[in-house]
Amino acid sequence: MKKIFTILFILLIASFGVLAQSLQLQTSTGTVIPNGGTVSKMVALNDTTIDVEVDLLAKNISSTQVTVKVKRTSKVLASPQSSHFCFSGGCFGDTTNTSPTQAVIAAGATDNTFSAHITPNNGKGSAIVCYKFYNTRNLNDTVSVYIQTEIWPAGVENLAENQAIMGNAYPNPASTSFSTEYSGNITGSAKLVVQNLIGIKVREEVLSGTNGKSSVDVSGLPDGIYLYSLEVDGKMISTKKLVVKH
């Protein structure tokens, strides 16, 4: 009997080691970001060729040193925007998803080398990009963040009247359906599009008029994180995060 309890105790301790999370993300001012949380930045640019940058801190909250890499797991950008990120001494373009570099973070220490960038390329609209930080010695030890940007030309006094915009989903998380409002200068063919994190469209609703409300049935979708977008004439204008949980 003692042997059985000893084995169970060892397995319990080992499971804590596997499940323990060593990484925590913070904003540049030190605010803790929940795992899977969203950091939003809305900017009006006089020069829409300048990068929009979001800086994050990665903290080792464990009692041992960890080696960390970053992977961009999904992105939805308004055309012709592009994204890149910098981490631990290198910057990586729109086609590189995993950082070739890595950061060694001591117990209790913080790494400040990560920054996410959206380049407007003379474009406007929203983008949402997900990054995952992971412990190279334990691939289950991860923390993720969504970077969401809204980029519009400077001097727009009333965004709702001058640009096509989309509201927040409610409820969110959604179990059977969600609704969102849209408004603004919608002159072409418009749709509300839901896609999964690998870019596959799973729901589409045709929109009519310059403003209104649309509801989307998600009862048949698996639990998880999705992105919903306002699409006008085939271009993604605004994109936000949706959680489906039954």
N, C-alpha and C positions, 0 to 999 in steps of 0.2 A: 504493500500500500504506500509506504514511504517513497518507493521508487516512482510510483505513478504520480504522486504529488510533486516530486522533484522534476519529473519530465514536463508536467503541465506548467510548473512555475517557470522553467526555462523557456518553454514555448511562448508563454505570456510575455516575458521580458523581451524576447526576440520580436514578437508582434509589435510591441511598443516602438522598437527601433525602426521597424519598417514603416509604421504609420506616422511617426513623428515628423512634423514639418519644420524644417530648419530655416526657411526663407520667408521674408516679409517684405512687401513693397511699400514705399512711402512716396509722397509728393516731395518736391524740392524743398518744401517748408516743414517737412517732417510729419505730415498727416498720414496715418496708416490707411492703406487701400485694402479693402477686403479682397480675398481671393476671388477672382472673376469679376471684380468691380470695374467701373468705368470712370475714366478721367476725361472730362470734356473741356474743349477750348474753342471759343467762338471769337473770330477776329475779323476786322475790317482792314483790308490792305490797300494802301495807295499803289504799291508795286506788287502785282500778283505773280511775280517771279521769285519772290523771297520765301524761303522755307518757313513753315509754322513748326515750332519745336516744342516738345514736351519732355522735360527732364524728370527722371525718376531715380530714387535711391533703392538699392537692394541691401537689406540687412540680414545678417546671419543671427538668428535668434536661438541657435542651439549652443551647446557647450563644447563643440568641436569645430575644427576648421572644415570649410566646404569649398569645393571647386564648382563654379557656376558657369553655364552657358545660356544663351538666349535663342529662342526659336520664334519666328513670326509664323503663327499657325493659320491666320486667315486675314483677308483684307478685302474691302469693298470701297472703291474710290470713284468719285465723280470724274468723268472724262474731262480733260486730259491729265488729271492729277497723277502723281507718282509718290511712292513712299520709300524711305530708307531709314536705317537705324545705326547708331553707333554704340559700341560697347567694348570696354577694356582695351583701348588703344587702336581700334579700327572702326571704320564706317563701311556699311555694306548696302549695296544698291537694291533696286526694286526686284531683282531676280534672285538675290541671295536670301534664303529664309533662316538659315542657322548660322550663328556667329562662328567664324573660324577661330576666334579668340576666346579666351576664358578668363574668369577672374577668380583668384584665390582669396577668400574672405575669412578672416580669423573669427573665432567665436566672439559674438557680441559686436563685431565691427560692421561698418557700412561701406558699400561700394557706390561711388557717385559718377560712374563713367557712362551710364546708359542715357541715351536720348532718342526719342522717336521723332521722325521728321515727315511732314507732308509738303511736297513741292507743288504749288498750284499750276505751274506751267501755263500761266495766263488763263487759268480756268477758275471756276467758282463751284460752290456746293459743298456737300459734306463727305466725310470719309470716316470709316471705322476700321481699325486694325487691331488684331489681338496678338499679344506677345506672351510667351511662356518662358519663365526662368526655371531652370532645373539643375539639380545636383547631379553631376556627372557620375557619381558613385552610387546613386540611388535614383533611378529614372522616375520612380513614383513620388519623389520628393519635389514637388513643383508648386509654383504660384503663377497665376495668370492675371493679365490686366487688358482691358479694352481702351484704346486711345480713340476718342471721337473728336473730330474737328468740324467746324462750320466756317467756311471761308467765303466772304463776300467783299465786293469792292467798297472802298471807303466812301463816305458821303451818302450812304443809303439811310435815309431817316426813318423810313417805315418799311421794315423787312417784309411784313405781311402783304403790303401793297405792291412792292417792287420785285419780289422774288417768290418762286413757288416753294412753299415750306410745308412740313408735315409735323404734326404734334406727337406727343408721347402716346405709347400704346396703353390701353387700360381695359381689363386688368393686366398687370405684368408682375409676376408670372400669370400666364393664361392656361386654363385647363380645357375649355371647350371652344372659346372664340375670344378675339380681342377686337377693339375698335380704335380708330385713330382719326383725327380731323386733319384736313388739308385745306390750304388756301393760297391765294396769291395769283401771280401772272402765269396761269396755265393755259396756253393757247394751242397746244398740240395734243397728240394722243397720249393719254396719261394712264398709268397703272400703279396699283399697289402690289409690290412683289415681295414674297417671302422666300428666302433661300437659306440653306444650311451653311455650315462653316466651310465647306469645300466648294461653295459657289453654285450648287445645284438648286434651281428654282423648284419650290415645292408647292407654292400657292400663288395665284395671280387674280387680282380683281380690277376690272376696268373702272376708271373714274370718269365722272362727267361733271361739267361746270367748273367754275373757277374756285369754288369752295364747297365743302360738304364734309360728310363723315362716312367712313367705310368700315364694315365689319368683315372679319375673315374667320372662317371655320378652321380650327387647328385640332379638333378632336381626334383626327386620325394620325396626327404626327407623333413620333416618339418623343419622350421627355428629352430636353436638351436646350441648347442655346441656338437661336436663329437670328438672322438679320432681316429687317423689313425696310423696304426702300420705296421712295416716290420716284417713279420712272416716267420721264417725259420724252417722247420721240426717241425712245431707245437709250436715253442717257439717264444714269442714276443722279438725281438731284439732291436727295437727302436720304441718309441711312441711319438706322438706330437698332439697338439690341432688343431682342425679345426672348424671354424665357418661357418655355412650355413645360408645365408640370401637372400631371394628371393626379 
